[in-house]
Amino acid sequence: MNKISLLIITLIAFSGASFSQNTFTLSSTDLGGQATKTEEFSGFGCEGENKSPQLSWANAPEGTKSFAITMYDPDAPTGSGWWHWVVFDIPANMNELVTNAGNINLNLVPKGVIQSITDYGIKGFGGPCPPAGHGLHKYEITVHALKRATLGLDENTNAAVVGFYLWNNTLAKASIVSYYKRDSK
């Protein structure tokens, strides 16, 4: 093998290694491209089970000191979207929320993890519940890798204020998008 061939093989191997780095990712064993009655809210005319999906994340960036999870519907007819779930102060050594962790009465998250007020006016998970006949709504579930161990906020902090703190402290984020609609009755 000549020196030029060896150089080309070395460059190809090096470039492949540099592009195969793992990226920050979010996944779910429960949720696919479409939300179901399992996730659908129970109230506001919806009759779902209101169970938050299992979520797991991997490859957080160096320097991550905590995580936050948000679920947002940009298609809600409010002029400002709709916040369905706001969870923060998740320890950096965690990489999963189990199914129904958004039910604050079940205590499925460690002490110190905060689930604050959603646009339903409740703490914890509030599933999809678009207006009947309004068509498909997009639900963005995002994990934020944060540069602070805690945000210094409490369970009564509204989503807009939490969002401001997330914007100022996010090192990286990863999302899953799911869709849901309710047929006209």
C-alpha positions as a Markdown table, in Angstrom:
| # | Residue | x | y | z |
|---|---|---|---|---|
| 1 | Met | 0.0 | 0.0 | 0.0 |
| 2 | Asn | 1.5 | 3.4 | -0.9 |
| 3 | Lys | 1.6 | 6.4 | 1.4 |
| 4 | Ile | -1.2 | 8.2 | -0.4 |
| 5 | Ser | -3.6 | 5.3 | 0.0 |
| 6 | Leu | -2.6 | 5.0 | 3.7 |
| 7 | Leu | -3.2 | 8.7 | 4.2 |
| 8 | Ile | -6.7 | 8.5 | 2.6 |
| 9 | Ile | -7.7 | 5.5 | 4.7 |
| 10 | Thr | -6.4 | 7.3 | 7.8 |
| 11 | Leu | -8.4 | 10.5 | 7.0 |
| 12 | Ile | -11.6 | 8.5 | 6.3 |
| 13 | Ala | -11.2 | 6.7 | 9.6 |
| 14 | Phe | -10.6 | 9.9 | 11.5 |
| 15 | Ser | -13.4 | 11.8 | 9.9 |
| 16 | Gly | -15.8 | 8.9 | 10.7 |
| 17 | Ala | -14.8 | 8.9 | 14.3 |
| 18 | Ser | -15.2 | 12.7 | 14.6 |
| 19 | Phe | -18.7 | 12.6 | 13.2 |
| 20 | Ser | -20.0 | 9.6 | 15.2 |
| 21 | Gln | -20.1 | 11.4 | 18.5 |
| 22 | Asn | -23.2 | 10.7 | 20.6 |
| 23 | Thr | -25.7 | 13.5 | 20.8 |
| 24 | Phe | -28.1 | 14.5 | 23.6 |
| 25 | Thr | -31.3 | 12.5 | 22.9 |
| 26 | Leu | -34.7 | 12.0 | 24.4 |
| 27 | Ser | -36.8 | 8.9 | 23.9 |
| 28 | Ser | -40.0 | 7.2 | 25.3 |
| 29 | Thr | -41.1 | 3.6 | 25.5 |
| 30 | Asp | -44.7 | 4.9 | 25.8 |
| 31 | Leu | -45.1 | 7.7 | 23.3 |
| 32 | Gly | -44.8 | 7.6 | 19.5 |
| 33 | Gly | -45.8 | 10.1 | 16.9 |
| 34 | Gln | -49.4 | 10.1 | 18.1 |
| 35 | Ala | -50.6 | 10.7 | 21.7 |
| 36 | Thr | -53.5 | 8.4 | 22.9 |
| 37 | Lys | -56.3 | 8.3 | 25.4 |
| 38 | Thr | -53.6 | 7.2 | 27.9 |
| 39 | Glu | -51.9 | 10.6 | 27.8 |
| 40 | Glu | -55.1 | 12.6 | 27.2 |
| 41 | Phe | -56.1 | 15.0 | 30.0 |
| 42 | Ser | -59.1 | 14.2 | 32.2 |
| 43 | Gly | -61.1 | 17.4 | 32.4 |
| 44 | Phe | -61.9 | 20.4 | 30.1 |
| 45 | Gly | -64.2 | 18.0 | 28.2 |
| 46 | Cys | -61.5 | 15.3 | 27.8 |
| 47 | Glu | -61.9 | 11.9 | 29.3 |
| 48 | Gly | -58.4 | 10.4 | 29.1 |
| 49 | Glu | -56.2 | 8.7 | 31.7 |
| 50 | Asn | -53.9 | 11.7 | 32.0 |
| 51 | Lys | -50.7 | 9.6 | 32.4 |
| 52 | Ser | -47.4 | 11.2 | 31.6 |
| 53 | Pro | -45.2 | 9.1 | 29.3 |
| 54 | Gln | -42.1 | 7.3 | 30.3 |
| 55 | Leu | -39.1 | 9.4 | 29.2 |
| 56 | Ser | -35.4 | 8.7 | 29.1 |
| 57 | Trp | -32.5 | 10.7 | 28.0 |
| 58 | Ala | -28.8 | 10.0 | 27.2 |
| 59 | Asn | -25.5 | 11.8 | 26.3 |
| 60 | Ala | -26.0 | 15.0 | 28.3 |
| 61 | Pro | -23.3 | 17.5 | 27.7 |
| 62 | Glu | -20.3 | 17.9 | 30.0 |
| 63 | Gly | -21.1 | 20.4 | 32.8 |
| 64 | Thr | -24.8 | 19.3 | 33.2 |
| 65 | Lys | -25.8 | 19.8 | 36.8 |
| 66 | Ser | -29.6 | 19.1 | 36.5 |
| 67 | Phe | -32.4 | 18.5 | 34.0 |
| 68 | Ala | -35.8 | 20.0 | 33.3 |
| 69 | Ile | -38.7 | 18.6 | 31.3 |
| 70 | Thr | -41.4 | 20.7 | 29.5 |
| 71 | Met | -44.4 | 19.8 | 27.4 |
| 72 | Tyr | -45.8 | 22.5 | 25.3 |
| 73 | Asp | -48.6 | 22.9 | 22.7 |
| 74 | Pro | -47.8 | 25.7 | 20.3 |
| 75 | Asp | -51.1 | 25.1 | 18.4 |
| 76 | Ala | -53.4 | 25.9 | 21.4 |
| 77 | Pro | -55.8 | 28.8 | 20.4 |
| 78 | Thr | -54.6 | 31.1 | 23.2 |
| 79 | Gly | -52.1 | 33.4 | 21.4 |
| 80 | Ser | -49.3 | 32.0 | 23.5 |
| 81 | Gly | -49.6 | 28.2 | 23.3 |
| 82 | Trp | -50.3 | 25.9 | 26.3 |
| 83 | Trp | -47.9 | 24.5 | 28.9 |
| 84 | His | -48.8 | 20.9 | 29.8 |
| 85 | Trp | -45.9 | 19.9 | 32.0 |
| 86 | Val | -43.1 | 21.8 | 33.7 |
| 87 | Val | -40.6 | 19.7 | 35.8 |
| 88 | Phe | -37.3 | 20.9 | 37.0 |
| 89 | Asp | -34.5 | 20.4 | 39.5 |
| 90 | Ile | -34.1 | 16.8 | 38.3 |
| 91 | Pro | -30.7 | 15.6 | 39.6 |
| 92 | Ala | -27.9 | 15.2 | 37.0 |
| 93 | Asn | -27.5 | 11.5 | 37.9 |
| 94 | Met | -31.1 | 10.8 | 36.7 |
| 95 | Asn | -31.8 | 9.9 | 33.1 |
| 96 | Glu | -35.4 | 8.7 | 33.2 |
| 97 | Leu | -38.9 | 9.6 | 34.4 |
| 98 | Val | -41.2 | 6.5 | 34.7 |
| 99 | Thr | -44.7 | 6.3 | 33.3 |
| 100 | Asn | -47.1 | 8.5 | 35.2 |
| 101 | Ala | -44.3 | 10.3 | 37.1 |
| 102 | Gly | -46.4 | 13.5 | 36.3 |
| 103 | Asn | -49.0 | 12.4 | 38.9 |
| 104 | Ile | -47.7 | 14.3 | 41.9 |
| 105 | Asn | -49.9 | 12.2 | 44.3 |
| 106 | Leu | -47.9 | 9.0 | 43.4 |
| 107 | Asn | -44.5 | 10.5 | 44.4 |
| 108 | Leu | -42.7 | 8.8 | 41.5 |
| 109 | Val | -39.9 | 11.4 | 41.3 |
| 110 | Pro | -37.2 | 11.9 | 43.9 |
| 111 | Lys | -37.7 | 14.5 | 46.7 |
| 112 | Gly | -36.6 | 17.9 | 45.5 |
| 113 | Val | -37.8 | 17.4 | 41.9 |
| 114 | Ile | -40.4 | 20.2 | 41.3 |
| 115 | Gln | -43.5 | 19.9 | 39.1 |
| 116 | Ser | -44.9 | 23.4 | 38.9 |
| 117 | Ile | -48.1 | 25.0 | 37.6 |
| 118 | Thr | -49.3 | 24.2 | 34.1 |
| 119 | Asp | -51.7 | 26.2 | 32.1 |
| 120 | Tyr | -54.5 | 24.0 | 33.5 |
| 121 | Gly | -53.7 | 25.6 | 36.8 |
| 122 | Ile | -52.5 | 22.3 | 38.3 |
| 123 | Lys | -49.2 | 20.9 | 39.4 |
| 124 | Gly | -47.8 | 17.9 | 37.5 |
| 125 | Phe | -48.8 | 16.5 | 34.1 |
| 126 | Gly | -51.8 | 17.8 | 32.2 |
| 127 | Gly | -52.1 | 15.8 | 29.0 |
| 128 | Pro | -53.3 | 16.8 | 25.6 |
| 129 | Cys | -56.9 | 18.2 | 25.3 |
| 130 | Pro | -57.2 | 20.3 | 22.2 |
| 131 | Pro | -60.6 | 21.7 | 21.4 |
| 132 | Ala | -62.9 | 19.2 | 19.7 |
| 133 | Gly | -62.7 | 19.6 | 15.9 |
| 134 | His | -59.7 | 21.9 | 16.1 |
| 135 | Gly | -57.5 | 19.4 | 14.2 |
| 136 | Leu | -54.1 | 18.1 | 15.0 |
| 137 | His | -52.1 | 19.8 | 17.8 |
| 138 | Lys | -48.3 | 19.4 | 18.1 |
| 139 | Tyr | -47.0 | 18.5 | 21.6 |
| 140 | Glu | -43.3 | 19.2 | 22.1 |
| 141 | Ile | -41.7 | 17.3 | 25.0 |
| 142 | Thr | -38.2 | 18.7 | 25.7 |
| 143 | Val | -35.5 | 17.7 | 28.2 |
| 144 | His | -33.2 | 20.6 | 29.1 |
| 145 | Ala | -29.6 | 19.9 | 30.3 |
| 146 | Leu | -28.9 | 22.7 | 32.8 |
| 147 | Lys | -25.8 | 24.4 | 34.1 |
| 148 | Arg | -27.3 | 24.8 | 37.6 |
| 149 | Ala | -28.2 | 22.2 | 40.1 |
| 150 | Thr | -31.4 | 24.0 | 41.0 |
| 151 | Leu | -33.3 | 26.9 | 39.5 |
| 152 | Gly | -34.2 | 28.4 | 42.8 |
| 153 | Leu | -37.9 | 28.3 | 42.0 |
| 154 | Asp | -40.8 | 26.6 | 43.7 |
| 155 | Glu | -43.9 | 24.5 | 42.8 |
| 156 | Asn | -46.1 | 27.7 | 42.4 |
| 157 | Thr | -43.9 | 29.2 | 39.7 |
| 158 | Asn | -45.7 | 29.6 | 36.4 |
| 159 | Ala | -44.4 | 28.1 | 33.2 |
| 160 | Ala | -43.4 | 31.5 | 31.7 |
| 161 | Val | -41.1 | 32.3 | 34.6 |
| 162 | Val | -39.6 | 28.7 | 34.6 |
| 163 | Gly | -39.1 | 29.1 | 30.8 |
| 164 | Phe | -37.1 | 32.3 | 31.4 |
| 165 | Tyr | -34.8 | 30.5 | 33.9 |
| 166 | Leu | -34.5 | 27.6 | 31.4 |
| 167 | Trp | -33.5 | 29.9 | 28.6 |
| 168 | Asn | -30.8 | 31.4 | 30.8 |
| 169 | Asn | -29.4 | 28.0 | 32.0 |
| 170 | Thr | -29.8 | 25.5 | 29.2 |
| 171 | Leu | -26.6 | 23.8 | 27.9 |
| 172 | Ala | -28.4 | 21.6 | 25.5 |
| 173 | Lys | -31.9 | 20.3 | 24.8 |
| 174 | Ala | -33.6 | 17.3 | 23.0 |
| 175 | Ser | -37.2 | 16.9 | 22.1 |
| 176 | Ile | -39.9 | 14.4 | 21.1 |
| 177 | Val | -42.8 | 15.7 | 19.1 |
| 178 | Ser | -46.2 | 14.0 | 19.2 |
| 179 | Tyr | -49.6 | 14.9 | 17.8 |
| 180 | Tyr | -53.1 | 14.6 | 19.0 |
| 181 | Lys | -56.6 | 15.7 | 18.0 |
| 182 | Arg | -60.2 | 15.3 | 19.2 |
| 183 | Asp | -63.0 | 14.7 | 16.8 |
| 184 | Ser | -66.0 | 16.9 | 16.8 |
| 185 | Lys | -68.9 | 15.5 | 18.9 |
